[in-house]
Amino acid sequence: MTIQGFAARLAGERAGRVKTFLWWFVTGSATTLAVLMVQGGVQDLISGDKSVMNFVLTITGGGLLAGCIAIIMNRIK
């Protein structure tokens, strides 16, 4: 295998991992947002009991969790 072939294969694997992570990040974020809204998140946002930053951090954390678990599971198989 040449160096160019190895580099191309490595770049392809990396691109696949990034696509997998981004897909699951978006899915995890959307799921977290849905759970927050079901638990009364809209009312909390309107009434001002909690700051918007709390919701942003929670949604981002849900996305990161889903993305990282997807990468780990993909690596295990």
Rosetta blueprint (number, residue, H / E / L):
1 M L
2 T L
3 I H
4 Q H
5 G H
6 F H
7 A H
8 A H
9 R H
10 L H
11 A H
12 G H
13 E H
14 R H
15 A H
16 G H
17 R H
18 V H
19 K H
20 T H
21 F H
22 L H
23 W H
24 W H
25 F H
26 V H
27 T H
28 G H
29 S H
30 A H
31 T H
32 T H
33 L H
34 A H
35 V H
36 L H
37 M H
38 V H
39 Q L
40 G L
41 G H
42 V H
43 Q H
44 D H
45 L H
46 I H
47 S H
48 G L
49 D L
50 K L
51 S L
52 V H
53 M H
54 N H
55 F H
56 V H
57 L H
58 T H
59 I H
60 T H
61 G H
62 G H
63 G H
64 L H
65 L H
66 A H
67 G H
68 C H
69 I H
70 A H
71 I H
72 I H
73 M H
74 N H
75 R H
76 I H
77 K L
